[in-house]
Amino acid sequence: MLAVIKTGGKQYKVSEGDKLKIEKKEGEEIVFTDVLLLDNGKKTIVGTPLVEGAEVKARVLRQGRSAKVTIFKYKPKKRYKLKKGHRQPFTEIEIIEIKG
């Protein structure tokens, strides 16, 4: 079974057993109710905008932070330099079950 879920302002195509990194969430198990599409191989259900009664259950594997992104701004002849860094927190999850 295949589903498209929406979380953290992004959309992910998932199936059972998939592992992916999403925006930071708390808890041991997460239930996604924002399901946009369901496909079981025979029938495809597209939500308008969401599929009613569908949910995807996931288990949290770990919390972490991604690699550092360096932001550097520079204006020539103006003595302006700005250097910043950012590490985005994430949650790695494994899809357990897709209900539709």
C-alpha positions in Angstrom: 0.0 0.0 0.0 1.2 3.5 -0.9 0.2 6.9 0.6 1.1 10.5 0.2 1.2 12.4 3.6 1.7 16.1 4.4 3.7 17.2 7.4 5.9 20.1 8.2 4.8 21.9 5.0 6.2 19.1 2.8 4.6 16.1 1.1 6.1 12.6 1.3 5.3 9.4 -0.7 5.5 6.5 1.8 4.8 2.8 2.1 5.0 0.4 5.0 8.6 -0.1 6.2 10.0 3.2 4.8 12.3 5.3 6.8 12.4 9.0 6.4 13.5 12.3 8.1 10.8 14.8 8.7 10.5 18.1 10.6 10.9 17.7 14.4 8.0 15.9 16.1 7.6 14.6 19.7 6.4 11.3 21.0 7.1 7.5 20.6 4.4 7.0 17.9 3.1 9.5 15.4 -0.3 9.3 13.6 -0.5 11.3 10.4 -4.1 12.2 9.5 -3.2 14.5 6.6 -3.3 11.9 3.9 -3.5 13.2 0.4 -3.6 10.0 -1.6 -4.0 6.2 -1.1 -3.1 3.5 -3.5 -3.4 -0.3 -2.8 -2.3 -1.5 -6.3 -5.9 -1.9 -7.6 -7.6 1.3 -6.6 -6.3 4.8 -6.1 -8.1 7.3 -3.9 -7.2 11.0 -4.3 -8.4 13.3 -1.5 -10.1 16.6 -2.0 -7.9 17.8 -0.3 -7.6 15.0 2.2 -8.7 11.4 2.2 -11.4 11.0 4.9 -10.8 8.3 7.5 -7.2 7.5 6.3 -4.3 7.6 8.7 -0.6 6.6 8.6 1.1 5.3 11.8 4.8 5.8 12.3 7.4 4.9 15.0 10.1 7.4 16.0 13.6 6.0 15.6 15.7 8.9 16.6 15.9 12.7 17.0 18.8 14.6 15.6 20.2 17.6 13.8 21.2 17.8 10.2 24.6 19.0 8.9 25.5 22.6 9.4 24.5 25.1 6.7 26.7 28.2 6.6 25.2 31.5 5.5 27.6 34.2 4.4 26.6 37.7 3.2 29.1 40.2 1.7 28.9 43.6 0.2 32.1 44.8 -1.6 33.6 48.2 -0.6 31.1 48.6 2.3 32.8 46.7 5.1 29.8 44.5 5.4 30.3 40.8 6.2 27.9 38.5 8.0 28.5 34.9 8.8 25.8 32.6 10.4 25.3 28.9 10.8 22.2 26.8 11.2 21.5 23.1 12.0 17.9 22.0 11.3 16.4 19.6 13.9 14.8 16.5 12.4 12.9 13.3 13.5 13.7 10.0 11.8 10.6 7.8 11.5 9.6 4.4 10.2 6.2 3.8 8.7 4.4 1.0 10.5 0.9 0.9 9.1 -1.3 2.6 6.5 -5.1 2.5 7.1 -7.6 3.6 4.5 
